[in-house]
Amino acid sequence: MRFGGVIHDNVRHARDFLMVGNHLGRNVKLSPNAIGLSVHIQNVPEGGEISVQSLYERFRESGTSKATIAKGMRELEEHGYLSRIVVQDDEGQFATVTISHNYPARYRKPADRELPPLRRTPASPVAAEILALLQDAPPTGAEPPPRPPVRPPSQPPVRPPAPVRPPAAAVPQPRRPRPAPARPRALPPVPQPLFPARALLETAWTVVAGLRREDPRLLVSEADAEHLTSGVAAWLERDLTPEAVTLALTRDLPPEPLHRPAALIAHRLTHDLPPLPSFQPPPPPLHPLQNCDGCDRAHRAPQPGPCPACTP
């Protein structure tokens, strides 16, 4: 049994991993520098900057020089792992887009183009258009014909990363406004007097203010008393005394507490309103007794003189 060599202690990744083909890791024509650059480039999110300068800033601490990075990128281009294309935006600005191929044989060998389509990661509209152009590209080693700059649809090829929002706990929540206090419902309408004389209204006010003496639950506010005074005045116009109106409003009250005594009084003033008294002609005046000058009989007359029988 042979001892030595590598032993793989592998763990199956469920998230945050990158799939790399064996054609890259076992490619003897690529230097370790090129293989490492390809793995890093495939891990860069779409829209990220890939250039010699950006890669040098990324690996500066490892001692990698710009020349080493440029050499590794040329190797990747020669073996089909990288390709570059010039695009132009709507404002006429030119930019170089670097395309990373994790399956370079798809574009290098014409025979591989007959393979069934591979399952791809969803790309942006700009990347989809650029990849469609590369489907018709010639194999590596042939002189590619000059291509005019490609104008991508309405959006730039490189998008800045989205800003990181602070956690929800760090954002102060606005204070909710306090709900306005509910307004009390308006009292039911009450009858109105035909002739609201001042003396009549004063008597009616006295009746409303004195209801609490008959029952403490009939205590009403000043605003409610002004509303009820007109209804009591309409009752007093119907030849009712203040005592009779007080009795009609305070008798047979429910035994439970009264939540709105003014509404109960307004209901009774409207529902139990008595009818107007019938019209009667005034009685004739009563004259004093007078003695008749002719027959000396007593009769009623406004002035002394003969009675109707002795009147010629």
C-alpha positions as CSV (number, residue, x, y, z in Angstrom):
1,M,0.0,0.0,0.0
2,R,1.4,3.4,-1.0
3,F,1.5,6.1,1.7
4,G,1.6,9.8,1.1
5,G,-0.2,12.0,-1.4
6,V,-3.3,14.1,-0.9
7,I,-6.4,13.1,1.1
8,H,-9.6,15.0,0.4
9,D,-11.7,16.0,3.5
10,N,-14.7,17.3,1.6
11,V,-17.9,18.8,3.0
12,R,-20.9,19.2,0.7
13,H,-21.6,23.0,0.5
14,A,-25.3,24.0,0.8
15,R,-24.7,27.7,0.2
16,D,-22.0,30.3,-0.6
17,F,-20.0,28.1,-3.0
18,L,-18.6,28.3,-6.5
19,M,-18.7,25.4,-9.1
20,V,-15.5,25.1,-11.1
21,G,-15.0,22.6,-13.9
22,N,-12.2,20.1,-13.9
23,H,-11.2,21.4,-17.3
24,L,-9.8,24.4,-15.4
25,G,-8.3,22.8,-12.3
26,R,-6.6,20.0,-14.4
27,N,-5.6,22.2,-17.3
28,V,-1.8,21.6,-17.6
29,K,-1.5,24.4,-20.2
30,L,-2.5,27.0,-17.6
31,S,-0.2,28.3,-14.9
32,P,-1.3,28.3,-11.3
33,N,-1.5,32.1,-11.5
34,A,-4.0,31.9,-14.4
35,I,-6.1,29.2,-12.7
36,G,-6.3,31.2,-9.5
37,L,-7.3,34.4,-11.4
38,S,-10.0,32.4,-13.2
39,V,-11.5,31.1,-10.0
40,H,-11.5,34.7,-8.5
41,I,-13.0,36.2,-11.6
42,Q,-15.8,33.6,-11.7
43,N,-16.6,34.6,-8.1
44,V,-16.9,38.3,-8.9
45,P,-20.6,39.4,-9.1
46,E,-21.9,40.6,-12.4
47,G,-21.1,44.2,-13.0
48,G,-18.0,44.1,-10.9
49,E,-14.8,45.7,-12.3
50,I,-12.2,43.2,-13.8
51,S,-9.0,44.9,-14.9
52,V,-5.3,44.6,-14.2
53,Q,-5.4,47.6,-11.8
54,S,-8.5,46.3,-9.8
55,L,-7.0,42.8,-9.5
56,Y,-3.7,44.3,-8.4
57,E,-5.4,46.3,-5.7
58,R,-7.2,43.0,-4.6
59,F,-4.0,40.9,-4.4
60,R,-1.4,43.6,-3.5
61,E,-0.8,42.2,0.0
62,S,0.1,38.8,-1.5
63,G,3.0,40.3,-3.4
64,T,1.5,39.7,-6.8
65,S,2.7,42.2,-9.4
66,K,0.8,43.8,-12.2
67,A,2.9,42.0,-14.8
68,T,2.0,38.6,-13.2
69,I,-1.7,39.5,-13.3
70,A,-1.5,40.7,-16.9
71,K,0.2,37.5,-18.0
72,G,-2.4,35.3,-16.3
73,M,-5.2,37.2,-17.9
74,R,-3.6,36.8,-21.3
75,E,-3.4,33.0,-20.7
76,L,-7.1,32.9,-19.8
77,E,-7.9,34.8,-23.0
78,E,-5.8,32.4,-25.1
79,H,-7.6,29.4,-23.7
80,G,-11.1,30.9,-23.9
81,Y,-11.8,31.6,-20.3
82,L,-11.9,35.3,-20.9
83,S,-13.1,37.5,-23.8
84,R,-13.4,41.2,-24.1
85,I,-15.8,43.3,-26.2
86,V,-16.2,47.1,-26.6
87,V,-19.7,48.5,-26.1
88,Q,-21.1,52.0,-26.4
89,D,-23.9,53.5,-24.3
90,D,-26.6,55.9,-25.4
91,E,-24.4,58.9,-24.6
92,G,-21.7,57.7,-27.0
93,Q,-19.3,56.6,-24.2
94,F,-17.2,53.5,-25.0
95,A,-16.3,50.8,-22.4
96,T,-14.7,47.4,-22.4
97,V,-16.7,44.6,-21.0
98,T,-14.9,41.4,-19.8
99,I,-16.8,38.2,-20.1
100,S,-15.8,35.2,-17.9
101,H,-16.6,31.8,-19.5
102,N,-16.8,28.9,-17.0
103,Y,-17.1,26.5,-20.0
104,P,-14.8,27.9,-22.7
105,A,-15.2,24.9,-25.0
106,R,-18.6,26.2,-25.8
107,Y,-17.0,29.0,-27.8
108,R,-13.6,27.4,-28.8
109,K,-14.6,24.2,-30.7
110,P,-17.2,24.3,-33.5
111,A,-18.1,20.7,-32.7
112,D,-19.1,21.7,-29.2
113,R,-21.7,24.0,-30.6
114,E,-23.9,21.0,-31.5
115,L,-24.2,20.1,-27.8
116,P,-27.5,20.6,-26.1
117,P,-27.8,24.0,-24.5
118,L,-26.4,24.2,-21.0
119,R,-28.3,25.5,-18.0
120,R,-27.2,29.1,-17.4
121,T,-27.4,31.5,-14.5
122,P,-30.0,34.3,-15.3
123,A,-28.1,37.3,-16.7
124,S,-29.1,40.9,-17.2
125,P,-30.4,42.1,-20.6
126,V,-27.0,43.6,-21.5
127,A,-25.1,40.4,-20.6
128,A,-27.6,38.3,-22.6
129,E,-27.1,40.4,-25.7
130,I,-23.3,40.2,-25.4
131,L,-23.4,36.4,-24.9
132,A,-25.6,36.1,-28.0
133,L,-22.9,37.8,-30.0
134,L,-20.2,35.5,-28.7
135,Q,-22.2,32.4,-29.9
136,D,-21.2,33.3,-33.5
137,A,-17.6,34.1,-32.6
138,P,-14.9,32.1,-34.5
139,P,-12.8,29.5,-32.7
140,T,-9.7,30.6,-30.7
141,G,-6.7,31.0,-32.9
142,A,-8.6,32.3,-35.9
143,E,-8.4,36.0,-36.7
144,P,-11.8,37.5,-35.6
145,P,-13.4,39.9,-38.1
146,P,-13.7,43.5,-36.9
147,R,-17.0,44.1,-35.1
148,P,-18.6,47.5,-34.8
149,P,-19.2,48.7,-31.2
150,V,-22.4,47.2,-29.7
151,R,-25.0,49.6,-28.4
152,P,-26.7,47.9,-25.4
153,P,-30.3,48.6,-24.5
154,S,-30.9,51.8,-22.5
155,Q,-29.0,50.7,-19.4
156,P,-25.2,50.7,-18.8
157,P,-23.3,47.4,-18.7
158,V,-21.8,48.1,-15.3
159,R,-24.1,48.8,-12.4
160,P,-23.0,50.2,-9.1
161,P,-23.7,48.0,-6.1
162,A,-26.9,48.7,-4.2
163,P,-26.4,50.8,-1.1
164,V,-26.6,48.9,2.1
165,R,-29.5,49.9,4.2
166,P,-29.1,50.1,8.0
167,P,-30.9,47.5,10.1
168,A,-34.5,48.2,10.8
169,A,-33.8,48.5,14.5
170,A,-31.4,51.4,13.9
171,V,-34.0,53.5,12.0
172,P,-36.1,55.5,14.4
173,Q,-39.8,54.7,13.9
174,P,-42.0,57.8,13.5
175,R,-44.4,58.4,16.3
176,R,-48.0,57.5,15.6
177,P,-50.3,60.5,16.0
178,R,-52.8,60.2,18.8
179,P,-56.3,59.6,17.6
180,A,-58.6,62.6,18.0
181,P,-61.2,62.2,20.7
182,A,-64.5,61.0,19.4
183,R,-67.1,63.7,19.2
184,P,-70.4,63.0,20.9
185,R,-73.3,62.4,18.6
186,A,-75.7,65.3,18.1
187,L,-78.9,65.3,20.2
188,P,-82.2,64.5,18.5
189,P,-84.2,67.5,17.3
190,V,-86.8,69.0,19.6
191,P,-90.0,70.9,18.9
192,Q,-89.7,74.6,18.4
193,P,-92.1,77.2,20.0
194,L,-94.4,79.2,17.7
195,F,-93.7,82.5,19.6
196,P,-90.4,82.2,21.5
197,A,-91.0,85.1,23.9
198,R,-88.3,85.9,26.4
199,A,-90.4,85.1,29.4
200,L,-91.4,81.8,27.9
201,L,-87.8,80.8,27.2
202,E,-86.7,81.8,30.7
203,T,-89.5,79.6,32.3
204,A,-88.5,76.7,30.0
205,W,-84.8,77.1,31.1
206,T,-85.8,76.9,34.7
207,V,-87.7,73.6,34.0
208,V,-84.7,72.0,32.3
209,A,-82.3,73.1,35.0
210,G,-84.6,71.8,37.8
211,L,-84.9,68.3,36.4
212,R,-81.8,67.2,38.4
213,R,-83.7,67.9,41.6
214,E,-86.3,65.3,40.7
215,D,-83.6,62.8,39.6
216,P,-79.9,63.3,39.9
217,R,-79.3,61.2,36.7
218,L,-81.0,64.0,34.7
219,L,-78.1,66.4,35.1
220,V,-77.3,67.9,31.7
221,S,-74.6,70.2,30.4
222,E,-75.2,73.9,29.6
223,A,-75.0,73.2,25.8
224,D,-77.6,70.4,26.1
225,A,-79.8,72.6,28.3
226,E,-79.9,75.3,25.5
227,H,-80.9,72.7,23.0
228,L,-83.7,71.3,25.3
229,T,-85.1,74.7,26.3
230,S,-86.8,75.2,22.9
231,G,-88.6,71.9,23.3
232,V,-89.8,72.7,26.8
233,A,-91.0,76.1,25.6
234,A,-93.1,74.4,22.9
235,W,-94.8,72.4,25.7
236,L,-95.5,75.5,27.7
237,E,-97.2,77.0,24.7
238,R,-99.7,74.2,24.8
239,D,-101.3,75.4,28.1
240,L,-99.1,73.2,30.3
241,T,-97.7,74.4,33.6
242,P,-94.0,74.0,34.4
243,E,-95.0,71.3,37.0
244,A,-96.8,69.3,34.4
245,V,-93.9,69.4,32.0
246,T,-91.5,68.3,34.8
247,L,-93.7,65.4,35.7
248,A,-94.0,64.3,32.1
249,L,-90.2,64.3,31.7
250,T,-89.3,62.5,35.0
251,R,-91.9,59.8,35.4
252,D,-91.3,56.1,34.5
253,L,-87.5,56.5,34.1
254,P,-85.6,53.2,33.6
255,P,-83.8,51.9,36.7
256,E,-80.4,51.4,35.0
257,P,-77.9,54.3,34.7
258,L,-78.6,56.9,32.1
259,H,-75.6,57.3,29.7
260,R,-77.1,60.3,27.8
261,P,-79.9,61.9,29.9
262,A,-80.1,64.8,27.4
263,A,-80.9,62.4,24.6
264,L,-83.7,60.7,26.7
265,I,-85.2,64.1,27.5
266,A,-85.1,65.2,23.8
267,H,-86.8,62.0,22.8
268,R,-89.6,62.5,25.3
269,L,-90.1,66.1,24.3
270,T,-90.6,65.0,20.7
271,H,-92.4,61.7,21.1
272,D,-94.8,62.8,23.9
273,L,-95.5,66.4,22.6
274,P,-99.1,67.2,23.5
275,P,-101.4,68.7,20.8
276,L,-102.2,72.4,20.6
277,P,-105.4,73.5,22.5
278,S,-108.5,73.8,20.4
279,F,-109.6,77.4,19.4
280,Q,-112.4,78.8,21.6
281,P,-113.9,82.3,21.1
282,P,-113.4,84.6,24.1
283,P,-116.4,84.8,26.6
284,P,-118.6,87.9,26.4
285,P,-117.7,90.6,28.9
286,L,-119.7,90.6,32.2
287,H,-121.3,94.1,32.8
288,P,-122.3,95.4,36.2
289,L,-126.0,95.4,37.3
290,Q,-128.0,98.5,36.5
291,N,-131.5,99.6,37.6
292,C,-133.9,100.3,34.7
293,D,-135.2,103.8,34.7
294,G,-138.6,102.7,33.4
295,C,-139.5,99.5,35.2
296,D,-137.0,99.7,38.0
297,R,-135.7,96.2,37.2
298,A,-132.1,95.1,37.4
299,H,-130.2,94.4,34.3
300,R,-126.6,94.2,33.2
301,A,-125.3,97.1,31.1
302,P,-122.1,99.0,30.9
303,Q,-123.9,102.3,31.9
304,P,-127.1,103.2,33.8
305,G,-130.2,103.5,31.6
306,P,-133.3,101.7,30.5
307,C,-133.3,97.9,30.1
308,P,-133.7,96.3,26.7
309,A,-137.4,95.8,27.3
310,C,-138.0,99.5,28.1
311,T,-135.8,100.7,25.3
312,P,-138.0,102.3,22.6
